[in-house]
Every structure is written in structure tokens, then in C-alpha cells.
Amino acid sequence: MKILYAIQGTGNGYIARSFDVIPQLRRHGELDILISGTQYDIKLPWKVKYRYHGLSFIFGKNGGVDMKATLPQLRPFELFKELYSVPVHKYDMVINDFEPVTAWACRIRNIKSVGLSHQSAVLHPFAPKPAKKDLLGNAILKYYAPTSVSQGFHFEKMGNTVTTPVIRDDIRWSINTNAGHYTVYLPSYSDEKIIRILSRFDYVRWEVFSKHSTEAYTSGNVKIKPVNKEKFTMSLESCNGVLCNAGFETPAEALFLGKKLCVIPMKGQYEQQCNAAYLASMGITKLDSFSKDIDMLETWLCSDERLQIQYPDNLADIIDDIFYKHMPQTISGLTLTT
């Protein structure tokens, strides 16, 4: 069986999750990997057969997307060229982690694709949502990378189509300690702004993983480090708490490890607003503004409230179930799709 695994490349969380998904997919056949997007820093140890520009959003430095940098990167003509050139028809199974090129290529050619992503779970009717509705944000989640069927990941299991997060093996089997520092990942803020705010809490040791710096340096009680999967994992497993955006992978790993957790959803990102609403419903501290909610940040630092969730190691069963339900079946020389 030939399998295509398409990964979104607008953030590091998708790539990090693929480290565990890829070995499970390879158990079922010959696997090719596709990545579209330009905003990831983690390198895969496997060959990536297809790399596309895709549809990327560029992180800004003030809490949201940098639209001035994003618009020139959209390249609609190149996107359409990619849609019609990606050879999805050559594969027996297309697995998609919120990747738009293969998603729309499959839809245009009426080829079945299976979504395996967090985003496919965010819109589940049982998942908490922010009080303020966002029709555009809802539409982006629904149509950015549409698939025929989907299996989603969220902070809690919901029905048969949403399961608990994929916890990376290097987190799941790590030695969980507490060296007292706080791990920070806020890619949509500049180093300067992060340092300006965090330096107010001079009694805290901060380890900040920066998307905007290629060199490590220290400013007072704040250490700035370039994004690195192994070093981030070491910092995370030995920290006291985690301050991060309201993505999915990092908050889920913090919950698994039982670390104090505070999230700041990116501005204008409906998915992150939904994640933050879900986490808030679980008792996790949510800041609406990094610069204005200083008192809430200090209250969180002074608190020792934390939530630990033993997410099960069920990824192999999830992948097996996907292939059992959706793999092509050959009968008397004819290929049928379930």
C-alpha cells in the first residue's frame, strides 16, 4: 500500500506530532511525506518527498499574525499550481494533518482523504468555544484543509471521532523533575517584548524558546534560546511551569507532565481562542493580553495550582482503526474504497 502523509508546516507542533505518527503509518505500507508551509524550525529524520510553499501565515512580534509579511507569501498562482501538480492519485491512502494543498487536491479530484489533526476536533459541538463568535475564523477552520473523514485530537475525548492528544515518546517516557525555572514559547511576540515583561518578575528564572533568534543569549533573569526540539523537551520536563500560546501540543504536554500552565491565545486566531476557552473550562489560567494582564500573570506565578492528566498511549490503535475503516480493498482485481 502506498500512503501519503501531508503535514502542515506553519508551526512546530504539527512537525513534533509527526515524529510519533510517521512510525505508526509506516507499519501499514510504503510512506511518502509531504510538508507545505514555511514556519517550522524542526527537521524530520525521514526523507520529505514533497515540499510546497502552501498557504502560510507569518508570525508577528506583537501577539498575532504579521499580515504585511503574510500577504506577499500567499502566492495564489503558485498555490493553484501546487494543487494540480501534487500526485494524490498515485496513493492508496492520503492522511492529512491540516495541510491545504493535498486537502484541496483530493477534493478537486474526488479522492478520499483522512484528516488526522487537532483542528478537525476544535469545531466538535461538545468542545467549549469562546463567548465571542468568529464566523471567519470558523470558516477558516472548516475550509482551510477539508477532508472526506477525520479523526481529531483534543484535550479530552469526545465521542468516536475525537480522542486525546498524541504525547511524544520523549515526553511520555521522560524523567519528570522540577528545577524551578519556567519554560516559555510565545512565537508571535518579539524577544524584546518578552524580556521587557518577564524581567519584571526578577525572582523567576525564565527559559524562552524564540522563533526570532538564531543565537542563545541571556538578559538578566531571562534566557533566550533558538527553537530546538531536544532542548525544548529538556526544559519542559524539568520546569516548574509553562507559559505559552494557546496552541495544542505544548499545553497538552504540560498537562501530561503536571506542570503549571498559563496560555495566551494569539490575536486573530480562532483556533487558539477555542483552545484557550477549553483550557479555561478545565481551570487553566488564560491571559487575554500579555502586556495588560500582568496581575493575573503574577497571581499564576504565586499559585501552585496544576492539573495532571495521564493521557493514554493509544496512537497505534487509532492508526490501526483508520486503516481498518478506510483502507482500499481489492476484490477480483477491482479496487474498492471503504
Buried (B, 14 or more C-beta within 10 A) or exposed (E): EEBBBBBBBBBBBBBBBBBBBBBBBEEBBEBBBBBBBBBBBBEBEBEBEBEBBBBBBBBBBEBBBBEEEBEEBBBEEEBEEBBEEBEBEEBBBBBBBBBBBBBBBBBEEEBBBBBBBBBBBBBBEEBBBBEEEBEEBBEBBEEBBBBBEBBBBBBBBBEEBBBBBBBBEBBBEBEBEBEEBBBBBBBBBBBEBBBBBBBEBEEBBBBBBBBBBEEEEEBEBBBBBBBBBEBBBBBBBBBBBBBBBBBBBBBBBBBBBBBBBBBBBBBBBBBBBBBBBBBBBBEBBBBEEBEEBBEBBEEBBEEEEBBEBEBEBEBEEBBEBBBEEBBBEEEEEEEEEE
